[in-house]
Amino acid sequence: MATILVVDDDPTVREVVVAYLQQVGHETLEAPDGPNAVIATQADPDLVVLDVMLPGFDGLEVCQRIRAERPDLPIIMLTARGEE
């Protein structure tokens, strides 16, 4: 199965996503913020599930930094942002 990096600053969201992915047989890595997400990509994940709103730098900047190093790495953007 795939190794999936889950990046979210909300520990509950991270826990739920990680639990589901592990339940279906994937290995997971976790990062709570932008800088740690970029560092975690050095572990060579197969996919990144990335929150848009993160401390450090936001998910869009994380995406740009990952794309600069690993242009073929799939990224799924995750957000709970609704209408304000």
C-alpha positions in Angstrom: 0.0 0.0 0.0 0.9 3.7 -0.2 2.6 5.9 2.3 0.5 9.0 2.8 1.6 12.2 4.5 -1.3 13.9 6.3 -0.8 17.6 7.1 -3.3 19.4 9.3 -2.8 21.6 12.3 -6.0 20.2 14.0 -4.9 17.1 15.8 -8.4 15.7 15.8 -8.7 16.0 12.0 -5.2 14.5 11.6 -6.1 11.6 13.9 -9.3 10.8 12.0 -7.7 10.9 8.6 -4.7 8.8 9.7 -6.9 6.2 11.4 -9.0 5.8 8.3 -6.0 5.5 6.0 -4.3 3.0 8.4 -7.5 1.0 8.6 -7.5 0.4 4.9 -3.8 -0.6 5.0 -1.8 2.5 4.2 1.3 3.7 6.1 1.0 7.3 7.3 3.3 10.2 8.1 2.0 13.3 9.9 2.9 17.0 10.1 1.1 19.7 12.1 2.3 22.7 10.1 3.8 23.9 6.8 7.5 23.7 7.7 7.2 20.2 9.1 5.2 19.1 6.0 8.1 20.2 3.7 10.6 18.3 5.9 8.3 15.2 6.0 8.3 15.0 2.2 12.0 13.9 2.5 10.6 10.5 3.7 9.3 10.0 0.1 5.5 9.7 0.6 3.4 8.5 -2.3 0.6 11.1 -1.7 0.1 14.2 0.5 -3.2 15.1 2.0 -2.7 18.8 2.7 -4.8 21.3 4.7 -5.0 24.7 3.2 -4.9 26.8 6.4 -1.7 26.0 8.3 0.6 27.7 10.7 4.1 28.5 9.6 3.2 28.8 5.9 -0.1 27.9 4.4 -1.0 24.9 2.4 -0.7 26.7 -0.9 2.9 27.6 -0.1 3.6 24.0 1.0 2.2 22.8 -2.3 4.5 25.2 -4.2 7.5 24.0 -2.3 6.6 20.3 -2.8 6.0 20.9 -6.5 9.5 22.5 -6.8 11.1 19.4 -5.5 8.7 16.6 -6.4 6.5 17.8 -9.3 4.9 14.4 -9.8 3.9 13.8 -6.2 0.1 13.8 -5.9 -1.4 16.3 -3.5 -5.0 16.4 -2.3 -6.0 19.7 -0.7 -8.2 19.5 2.3 -10.0 22.3 3.9 -12.8 22.9 6.4 -13.1 26.5 5.4 -16.7 27.5 4.8 -18.5 30.7 4.1 -18.0 33.4 6.7 
